[in-house]
Amino acid sequence: MRHASHDSISRGARASVALNIVVACVLAAAVPAAHAAPSAPAKIQTCKDAQGRPIASDPSDPRCYRPPLTEPERAAEEERHRKELEAYNACKAEQRSLQSLVNRYPTKEKHDAARQAALSQVDSALRVSEKRLEQLKAERKRLLDEAEFYPSGNLPPKLRRDLEANVALVEAQTMAITNQKEEASQKNSFYDSELAKLQKLWLPQRGDTRGCVAPRD
């Protein structure tokens, strides 16, 4: 009886060991799978070639076929290109103008001298006009003093003509002075505008160094 019981115990122990081994194997296989990060499926972009065959590639691939534009699409594309070309040409022209400006006036002293030279011409003409106006006013006073001898207003023809001519000349000279002052103001504004641009161009970084954006094809 003791022998049979011993065999039964041995078989039970062996079965228990075998079961433990199986469990350990299962757990060992499950642990890497639990820790492995799920891999994201690769995103494949496709397009079609001119024959309609699919191409597994980026849509920018030159083999990708692009259908021709419709008439409205073509018109919109041409208008976009026209505007971009105009902006590009205007930008390049502005760049050339600024470069020419800074070449002409590399320093503020040169620009100040140019302003003074331009204004001196207007100032000279203005002084002549103001002097002429004072002469005309003095002449008018003389004519009016002479007209006082004719209280009835019955002036001699020559005196009447001289007074009328004097009035016209005073008006013309006054208008000339107004125009000359306006011209001086415009010249100052012009040189002020140039100076504002030059003050940026004279900086070490030469102001705005951004290039012009060429139109897209």
C-alpha positions in Angstrom: 0.0 0.0 0.0 2.8 2.3 0.8 4.4 1.7 -2.6 1.2 2.5 -4.5 0.7 5.7 -2.5 4.3 6.7 -3.2 3.9 6.2 -6.9 0.7 8.3 -6.8 2.5 11.1 -5.0 5.3 11.1 -7.5 3.0 11.3 -10.5 1.2 14.2 -8.9 4.4 16.1 -8.3 5.6 15.5 -11.8 2.3 16.8 -13.2 2.5 19.9 -11.0 6.0 20.6 -12.2 5.0 20.2 -15.9 2.1 22.6 -15.4 4.3 25.2 -13.8 6.7 25.0 -16.8 3.8 25.4 -19.2 2.5 28.5 -17.4 6.0 30.0 -17.2 6.4 29.6 -21.0 3.1 31.2 -21.7 3.9 34.2 -19.4 7.4 34.6 -21.0 5.9 34.8 -24.4 3.2 37.2 -23.3 5.5 39.7 -21.6 7.3 41.0 -24.8 4.0 41.2 -26.6 2.5 43.3 -23.8 5.5 45.7 -23.9 5.8 45.9 -27.6 4.4 49.3 -29.0 1.8 48.9 -31.7 3.3 50.0 -35.0 1.3 52.6 -36.9 0.6 51.5 -40.4 2.6 53.5 -43.0 0.6 56.1 -44.7 0.9 55.5 -48.5 0.0 58.4 -50.8 -0.9 57.5 -54.3 -1.6 59.2 -57.6 -2.1 58.2 -61.1 0.1 58.6 -64.2 -1.0 59.8 -67.6 -2.2 56.3 -68.4 -4.3 56.1 -65.3 -2.0 53.6 -63.6 -1.7 54.1 -59.8 1.7 55.2 -58.4 2.5 54.6 -54.8 4.4 57.9 -54.3 4.2 61.4 -53.1 1.7 63.5 -55.1 4.6 65.8 -56.0 6.2 63.0 -58.0 6.5 64.4 -61.6 5.0 61.1 -62.9 1.7 62.0 -61.3 -0.8 63.1 -63.9 -2.6 66.4 -63.4 -5.7 67.0 -65.6 -5.6 70.2 -67.7 -7.2 73.3 -66.2 -10.7 74.3 -67.1 -11.3 77.7 -68.7 -12.3 79.4 -65.4 -9.3 77.8 -63.7 -6.9 78.9 -66.4 -8.3 82.5 -66.3 -7.8 82.6 -62.6 -4.3 81.2 -62.9 -3.4 83.8 -65.5 -4.8 86.6 -63.4 -2.8 85.4 -60.4 0.4 85.2 -62.4 -0.2 88.6 -63.9 -0.6 90.2 -60.5 2.4 88.4 -59.1 4.5 89.5 -62.1 3.4 93.1 -61.6 4.3 93.0 -57.9 7.7 91.4 -58.7 8.5 94.0 -61.4 7.4 96.9 -59.1 9.6 95.4 -56.3 12.6 95.2 -58.6 12.1 98.7 -59.9 11.9 100.0 -56.3 15.1 98.2 -55.5 16.9 99.8 -58.5 15.5 103.2 -57.5 16.7 102.9 -53.9 20.1 101.7 -55.1 20.4 104.7 -57.4 19.3 107.0 -54.6 21.9 105.8 -52.1 24.6 105.9 -54.8 23.7 109.5 -55.5 23.6 110.5 -51.8 26.0 108.3 -49.9 25.9 110.8 -46.9 23.4 113.2 -45.3 25.7 116.1 -46.1 25.4 115.4 -49.9 21.6 115.2 -49.6 21.4 118.4 -47.6 23.6 120.2 -50.2 21.2 119.0 -53.0 18.2 120.2 -51.0 19.8 123.6 -50.5 20.7 124.0 -54.1 17.2 123.2 -55.3 15.6 125.6 -52.7 18.1 128.4 -53.5 16.7 128.6 -57.0 13.2 129.0 -55.8 14.2 131.4 -53.0 16.0 133.6 -55.6 12.9 133.8 -57.8 10.8 134.4 -54.7 12.9 137.4 -53.6 12.7 138.9 -57.1 8.9 138.5 -57.1 8.5 140.0 -53.7 10.7 143.0 -54.6 8.7 143.5 -57.8 5.5 143.4 -55.8 6.7 146.1 -53.5 7.5 148.2 -56.5 4.0 147.7 -58.0 2.5 148.6 -54.6 4.6 151.8 -54.5 3.5 152.6 -58.1 -0.1 152.0 -57.2 0.1 154.5 -54.2 1.6 157.1 -56.6 -1.3 156.6 -59.1 -3.9 156.8 -56.3 -2.4 160.0 -55.0 -2.6 161.4 -58.5 -6.2 160.3 -58.8 -7.1 162.3 -55.8 -6.9 165.4 -57.9 -10.0 164.2 -59.8 -12.6 163.9 -57.0 -15.4 163.4 -59.5 -13.7 160.2 -60.7 -13.4 161.6 -64.1 -9.8 160.3 -64.5 -7.7 161.0 -67.6 -7.5 158.0 -69.9 -3.8 157.4 -69.3 -4.2 157.5 -65.5 -7.1 155.1 -65.7 -5.2 152.7 -67.9 -2.2 152.9 -65.6 -4.3 152.0 -62.5 -6.0 149.1 -64.3 -2.6 147.8 -65.5 -1.2 148.1 -62.0 -4.1 146.1 -60.5 -3.6 143.3 -63.0 0.2 143.3 -62.4 -0.2 143.1 -58.6 -2.6 140.2 -58.9 -0.3 138.4 -61.3 2.7 139.0 -59.0 0.8 137.9 -55.9 -0.1 134.7 -57.7 3.5 134.1 -58.7 4.6 134.5 -55.2 2.0 132.0 -54.0 3.1 129.5 -56.6 6.8 129.9 -55.7 6.1 129.3 -52.0 4.1 126.2 -52.9 7.0 125.0 -55.1 9.4 125.5 -52.2 7.0 123.5 -50.0 6.8 120.7 -52.5 10.6 120.5 -52.9 11.0 120.3 -49.2 8.4 117.5 -49.0 10.2 115.7 -51.8 13.6 115.9 -50.1 12.0 114.9 -46.8 10.6 111.7 -48.4 14.0 110.9 -49.9 15.7 111.5 -46.6 13.3 109.1 -44.8 14.4 106.4 -47.3 18.1 107.2 -47.1 18.1 107.1 -43.4 17.2 103.4 -43.7 19.6 102.7 -46.5 22.5 104.4 -44.6 22.1 101.9 -41.7 24.7 99.1 -41.6 22.2 96.4 -42.6 21.1 98.6 -45.5 17.4 98.8 -44.4 15.0 96.1 -45.7 17.1 93.4 -47.2 14.2 91.1 -48.2 14.3 90.0 -51.8 11.6 90.3 -54.4 9.4 87.2 -54.7 9.3 85.9 -58.3 6.0 84.8 -59.7 5.2 81.1 -59.5 5.2 79.1 -62.7 
